Amino acid sequence: QARGNVNGGPEQNRPNTRDGGNCDGSSGNYQSDESLERLMVRSVDGGVMMEGSTVEIVATVWAWSDGSEDYLDLYYSNSGDLSNPNWVYIETNQPSGGNEQTIVVQFDLPPGLNHVIRGNYRWKGKPS
């Protein structure tokens, strides 16, 4: 179920997941509670993204309060089997403040096919 029915919704950028699934749930207050609004991957040098090139993962998040208890965990998979990705942890970042924030991470594309990036934006806890 998409977060289109949360208080203050509908969510502008509903999930676009690799398998059509949606793990957002329907609780919370849009643009009050933390949320991952957008996850974009782009080339650092403006060239083609390929094995060995450096890319930027640009995440737009909505941070609750001052963002000090919110965390963005980033993962990738290059298994080639999109039905059973092998998620590899990249890193965890925190927003620099509350409300809309942008988090940018550089990442070198490893060998492999069908590169997929996943973001998990959470309140407290540990990477999952």
Residue, then its C-alpha position, 0 to 999 in steps of 0.5 A: q500500500a502506498r503512502g498516498n493516504v497518510n495524513g498530509g498526503p498524497e506522497q508526491n513520489r510514490p515508490n518505484t521499486r525494482d519488483g513493483g513492491n511497496c514497503d512504505g506502509s500507510s501510517g505517519n504524517y507526510q512531510s512531518d515524519e521521516s521519508l525518503e522522497r527521491l533516490m537518484v543515481r548520476s554520473v560524476d563526470g557526465g559520461v556513461m555509467m559503467e564498471g569502475s566509474t564513479v557515480e553519485i547517489v543523490a537522496t532527497v529525504w524529509a527529516w523529522s525534527d532536526g534529523s538527528e535521529d534519522y538515518l539513510d542506509l544505502y545498498y547495491s546489488n549487481s547480481g544480475d538476478l533481479s528476482n533475487p538480489n544480493w544486497v551489499y551495504i554501502e554506508t549510512n548517512q544522516p541528514s544535516g538538519g530537519n525538513e527537506q534535505t539532500i544527501v549525496v554519496q559517491f560510489d564506484l560501480p563494481p563489476g556486474l550486470n543490472h546494478v540496483i541501488r536501494g535506500n532505507y530511511r529510518w528513525k533510530g535503530k540499526p541498518s537492516 
